[in-house]
Amino acid sequence: MLSLSAQWYDVIYQSKDYRKESDVITRLLKKEHPKAKSLLDAACGTGEHDRYLSKTYNVDGLDINADFISIASQKNSQCRYFMGDMMNFSLNKSYDIIICLFSSIGYVRSLENVAQTLRCFSKHLNPDGIIIVEPWFTPGAWKVDGRVHMRTGESAEGKICRMAVADQQDSLSVEIIHYLIGTKQGISHFSERHELGLFTVEEMKNAFSEAGLIAQFDDYGLTGRGLYTAKSK
């Protein structure tokens, strides 16, 4: 999962407006927790959000992918990055804010794991702290209709095409994502299997509650997938 595509990740998502999303997050946090100073970006990926959030907060990042940690560390020398699983990490410190964006929560795959992840977040949260989670699609919003999804990107190193067809197995969205990469060395192909849990808003709110948190849900959020903002009960 994202092991082979890590070096091409920013190229694939070069059209994603990380600055705008980070501005929305910052405005929300300024309203909900104006005194906040420290922030943990769980499942931080290549650290693109951190590039902007670190202008306001002292940012640490966490990701299970060593390649992402390396890329993020080189990109954001002012931030600290840790390799770990967001379901059971231990950093021996706590934060005013913990965020988990770009639907990364879906990769834990089950509601039990969502609750476990949120409990782990809560253990690392300062009093009056805030947790922000951008969810994956709900079961009703995930469309398995045979449409082909494609992204392309280009950099100085070469060009990439990312293509998949949506599928579903029980409560999991499933995509076999194929990558076609062209460089001066030639054209290569590889694939990755991505499985993400499909959870309703009510199921997610219950998972927050099981973790000792009260969550509010914004239907649109950053990209139309919604956004949960949670505090300790």
C-alpha positions as CSV (number, residue, x, y, z in Angstrom):
1,M,0.0,0.0,0.0
2,L,1.7,3.2,-1.3
3,S,5.0,1.5,-1.0
4,L,6.0,1.8,-4.6
5,S,4.1,5.0,-5.4
6,A,5.5,7.1,-2.6
7,Q,8.1,8.9,-4.7
8,W,5.3,9.8,-7.2
9,Y,2.7,10.8,-4.7
10,D,3.1,14.5,-4.9
11,V,3.2,14.3,-8.7
12,I,-0.1,12.4,-8.7
13,Y,-1.8,15.0,-6.4
14,Q,-0.1,18.1,-7.7
15,S,-3.6,19.6,-8.4
16,K,-4.7,19.2,-4.8
17,D,-5.0,22.6,-3.1
18,Y,-3.1,21.9,0.2
19,R,-2.8,25.6,0.9
20,K,-6.5,26.2,0.7
21,E,-7.3,23.1,2.9
22,S,-4.7,24.2,5.5
23,D,-6.2,27.7,5.6
24,V,-9.7,26.2,6.3
25,I,-8.2,24.0,9.0
26,T,-6.4,26.9,10.6
27,R,-9.5,29.2,10.6
28,L,-11.5,26.4,12.2
29,L,-8.8,25.8,14.9
30,K,-8.4,29.5,15.6
31,K,-12.2,29.6,16.3
32,E,-12.4,26.4,18.3
33,H,-9.0,26.5,20.1
34,P,-7.4,30.0,19.8
35,K,-4.6,29.2,22.3
36,A,-3.5,26.0,20.6
37,K,0.2,25.8,19.8
38,S,1.1,22.2,19.1
39,L,-0.2,19.9,16.4
40,L,0.2,16.3,15.4
41,D,-0.5,15.3,11.8
42,A,-1.4,11.6,12.0
43,A,-1.0,9.8,8.7
44,C,0.9,12.9,7.5
45,G,1.9,11.4,4.1
46,T,4.5,13.6,2.4
47,G,3.8,16.5,4.7
48,E,2.2,18.9,2.2
49,H,-0.4,20.2,4.7
50,D,2.4,20.6,7.3
51,R,4.2,23.0,4.9
52,Y,1.4,25.5,5.6
53,L,0.2,24.5,9.1
54,S,3.7,24.9,10.5
55,K,3.5,28.6,9.9
56,T,1.0,28.8,12.7
57,Y,1.7,25.7,14.8
58,N,4.6,23.6,16.1
59,V,4.0,20.5,13.9
60,D,4.9,16.9,14.4
61,G,4.0,14.3,11.8
62,L,3.4,10.5,12.1
63,D,3.1,8.0,9.3
64,I,3.5,4.2,8.9
65,N,5.3,4.6,5.6
66,A,9.0,5.2,5.9
67,D,9.3,6.7,2.5
68,F,6.6,9.3,3.3
69,I,8.5,10.1,6.6
70,S,11.7,10.6,4.6
71,I,10.0,12.9,2.0
72,A,8.2,14.9,4.6
73,S,11.3,15.4,6.7
74,Q,13.3,16.7,3.8
75,K,10.4,19.0,2.8
76,N,9.7,20.4,6.2
77,S,12.9,20.7,8.3
78,Q,11.1,22.8,10.9
79,C,8.8,19.8,11.7
80,R,9.6,16.5,13.5
81,Y,8.4,13.3,12.0
82,F,7.9,9.8,13.5
83,M,7.3,6.5,12.0
84,G,4.4,4.6,13.6
85,D,0.9,3.1,13.2
86,M,-1.8,5.6,14.0
87,M,-3.8,2.8,15.8
88,N,-1.2,2.2,18.5
89,F,1.6,4.7,18.4
90,S,3.3,6.2,21.6
91,L,5.2,9.4,21.4
92,N,5.4,10.2,25.2
93,K,4.1,13.7,24.6
94,S,0.7,15.3,24.0
95,Y,-0.7,17.9,21.6
96,D,-3.3,20.7,21.5
97,I,-4.5,19.5,18.1
98,I,-4.4,16.1,16.3
99,I,-5.4,16.0,12.7
100,C,-6.0,13.0,10.4
101,L,-6.7,14.3,6.8
102,F,-7.2,13.1,3.3
103,S,-9.5,10.2,4.4
104,S,-6.5,8.3,5.9
105,I,-8.8,7.0,8.7
106,G,-10.4,4.7,6.1
107,Y,-7.2,2.6,5.9
108,V,-7.8,1.2,9.4
109,R,-10.6,-0.7,7.7
110,S,-13.0,-1.5,10.6
111,L,-15.0,0.4,13.2
112,E,-13.2,-1.4,16.0
113,N,-10.0,-0.1,14.6
114,V,-11.4,3.4,14.2
115,A,-12.3,3.4,17.9
116,Q,-8.8,2.1,18.8
117,T,-7.2,4.8,16.6
118,L,-9.3,7.5,18.3
119,R,-8.5,6.2,21.7
120,C,-4.8,6.5,20.8
121,F,-5.3,10.0,19.6
122,S,-7.1,10.9,22.8
123,K,-4.2,9.6,24.9
124,H,-2.0,12.1,23.1
125,L,-4.4,15.1,23.4
126,N,-3.9,17.9,25.9
127,P,-6.9,19.0,28.1
128,D,-9.2,21.1,25.9
129,G,-7.5,19.7,22.8
130,I,-9.2,19.1,19.5
131,I,-9.1,16.2,17.1
132,I,-10.0,16.7,13.4
133,V,-10.7,13.8,11.1
134,E,-11.5,13.9,7.4
135,P,-13.4,10.7,6.6
136,W,-13.5,8.4,3.6
137,F,-16.8,8.0,1.8
138,T,-19.9,6.7,3.5
139,P,-21.4,3.4,2.2
140,G,-24.1,5.4,0.4
141,A,-21.6,7.8,-1.3
142,W,-19.3,5.1,-2.6
143,K,-20.3,4.3,-6.2
144,V,-19.5,1.0,-7.7
145,D,-20.7,1.6,-11.2
146,G,-17.9,0.5,-13.5
147,R,-16.5,4.0,-14.1
148,V,-12.8,4.3,-14.6
149,H,-11.0,6.7,-12.3
150,M,-7.8,8.3,-13.6
151,R,-5.2,10.8,-12.5
152,T,-2.1,11.9,-14.4
153,G,0.9,13.9,-13.4
154,E,4.2,15.2,-14.7
155,S,7.5,16.3,-13.2
156,A,11.1,16.7,-14.3
157,E,11.6,13.0,-13.6
158,G,8.8,11.8,-15.9
159,K,5.1,11.2,-16.3
160,I,2.6,9.0,-14.4
161,C,-0.9,7.7,-15.0
162,R,-2.9,6.3,-12.1
163,M,-6.0,4.3,-13.1
164,A,-8.5,2.2,-11.2
165,V,-12.1,0.9,-11.1
166,A,-14.1,1.1,-7.9
167,D,-15.2,-2.2,-6.2
168,Q,-16.7,-3.1,-2.9
169,Q,-16.4,-6.1,-0.6
170,D,-18.9,-6.0,2.3
171,S,-18.0,-2.8,4.3
172,L,-14.7,-2.2,2.4
173,S,-14.1,-0.1,-0.7
174,V,-11.6,-1.9,-2.9
175,E,-9.4,-0.5,-5.7
176,I,-6.7,-2.2,-7.6
177,I,-4.8,0.8,-8.7
178,H,-2.5,0.6,-11.7
179,Y,0.4,2.9,-12.3
180,L,2.1,3.5,-15.7
181,I,5.3,5.5,-15.3
182,G,7.4,6.9,-18.1
183,T,10.9,8.2,-17.6
184,K,14.1,8.5,-19.6
185,Q,14.9,4.9,-18.5
186,G,11.7,3.6,-20.1
187,I,8.1,2.7,-19.2
188,S,7.2,0.7,-16.1
189,H,4.0,-0.6,-14.6
190,F,3.0,-1.7,-11.1
191,S,-0.2,-2.0,-9.1
192,E,-1.4,-1.6,-5.5
193,R,-4.5,-2.8,-3.7
194,H,-6.2,-0.2,-1.5
195,E,-8.9,-1.2,1.0
196,L,-10.7,1.4,3.0
197,G,-13.6,1.1,5.4
198,L,-17.0,2.5,4.5
199,F,-18.6,4.0,7.6
200,T,-21.8,5.9,8.2
201,V,-21.8,9.3,10.0
202,E,-23.6,7.6,12.9
203,E,-21.1,4.8,13.1
204,M,-18.2,7.3,13.1
205,K,-19.9,9.4,15.9
206,N,-20.3,6.2,17.9
207,A,-16.6,5.4,17.5
208,F,-15.7,8.8,18.7
209,S,-18.0,8.3,21.7
210,E,-16.4,4.9,22.5
211,A,-13.1,6.8,22.6
212,G,-14.4,9.3,25.1
213,L,-14.9,12.0,22.6
214,I,-17.8,14.2,21.4
215,A,-17.8,14.8,17.6
216,Q,-19.5,17.4,15.4
217,F,-19.8,16.7,11.7
218,D,-19.6,19.2,8.9
219,D,-21.2,17.6,5.8
220,Y,-18.8,19.3,3.3
221,G,-15.5,19.7,5.1
222,L,-12.5,20.3,3.0
223,T,-13.3,18.4,-0.2
224,G,-16.9,17.3,0.0
225,R,-16.2,14.1,2.1
226,G,-17.1,15.9,5.4
227,L,-15.1,16.7,8.5
228,Y,-15.3,15.6,12.2
229,T,-14.2,18.0,14.9
230,A,-14.0,16.3,18.3
231,K,-13.2,17.1,21.9
232,S,-13.0,15.1,25.1
233,K,-16.3,14.5,26.9
